[in-house]
Amino acid sequence: MANLLGTLRRQPSLWMAGVVLAATVLLLLGFVGRNGETAPAELASHTVTRGPFVVTQSFSGRIVPGEQVEILSPSEAAVEDIGFVFGDRVEEGQLLFRLSEADIRHRNIEARISYLQAGAAADKMQQWSTGTEMRNAKRSLEAVQAQHSEAKRRRDEGATLFARGLIPRTEMEGLESSLRQAMQGVQAAQEDLAQTRARGEGVERQVAALQHAVASDRLGEVVGEGGLITAPRAGVMVRPDASGSASKESVAIKVGAR
């Protein structure tokens, strides 16, 4: 024993190994029961199931829609019924507003009158070359040309008579003056005809065509009988602002409003 202790003192690593071995033996003996049997270890179990992973986080601010679709009335009419409450979710095709049938009918009539008037003006410009204005201008030119021919004939006869000394100079000068006036009338009628022809080929013709197109679009935008406005797509109804998203005042939308 003394030799063993001496050896342990000389070799500290062997001393530590011996202490660990003794502690291990004592630990094993503690698990042995009175009957010499080893006590069973208690095992813990936990069942794992598949489920959503939820992370909760708090924010402060204002919720704004990622995409907005404006609901516009194609004509000014009183609202008779509202089929939603702001903040509700609506489905595509759901009834949103029912407008006054009387107001819609009046707007429809006004739009149709404007369409017919614009169509008549456009047709008139399309047939301008054979229209009333061109015919009148041509007749005026033909009339003054006939007057000019008659004035020229009388001047030529007067020149023959004046050369023979049969008419005085004053009468001859009168015939010359009448011919000059007739020539001026022809020039004025020619200018009028050119201006009249230009009206059917220039800006007025283009304006008439554009007005007809606008009237046609306006007529197509008028709501049909019943004045029903439905949701163009599914979403949440948000009250519109009076003057942009930065405004805090909202537009009053209620039954009877326009």
C-alpha angles and dihedrals in degrees: 000000000000088000090051093051089047090053091049092050091051091047112040092182092063090050093056092047090055093051092051091049092052092049091051092053092051091049092053091049090055091063093054114097128219091268091052094256125129114246113241116247117241113241123206119216133194127188116224118207132184115253144142120291106230124194117186120204131167124230135178124209143074125307112226128180118256091220130021129201116194118223107213130180110231090215138023107263138143118264111241100175138011118206100196146039121234108262094033122121113239131194127229111279094019115144111256106166137011112202130204110279092209092054091046091050092051092048090048092053092048091049091049092050091051090048093051093047092048090047092052091050091049092049090049091055091046090056094038096123091062097030131114096266093053092046092051092048091050093048091050090053092048091051095052091043089056090049090050092051091051092047091050092049092051092046091052092050090047091050090055092049092044091052088055091047093244097125130039124250093250091060091048091051089051091054091050091050092051090052092051091050091049090051091051089050090054092050092049092049091049091052091048091051091050092050092047091051091049091055090063093049104039141053097323092060092049092047091052091051092049093048090052091051092049092048090050092052091046092052090050091052095055112107115248126238112315096028096237120176115192134186111273090208142354118282147105119297111237124188110248121238120243096233111007136313093292093062119098094203117089131209113257108241113180141129109295095024123121 
